[in-house]
């Protein structure tokens, strides 16, 4: 079995467009060959347009949803909504005192 490079070089030297190596077909094109001017039927790209001044973006015509009114938050415990004097009275009735933790 000859090396691929040797088979490729021999095929290019002979002017062949394709050659067989290890039972597969290969072309003799190289990367440099593909840079040649193309004869494609695809149209060329359009030239870039100069940037035009843009107006302010248009506002959406769909109405925004209205904000919901806020609700008063209910206290989770009965003593939280009471003034300090009332809380002290309710603690006295329950027999508990306020603890300080250091």
Secondary structure, 3 states (H helix, E strand, C coil): CCCHHHHHHHHHHCCCCEEEECCEEEECCCCCHHHCCCCCCCCCCCCCCCCCCCCCCCCCCCCCCCCCCCCCCCCCCCCCCCCHHHHHHHHHHHCCCCCCCC
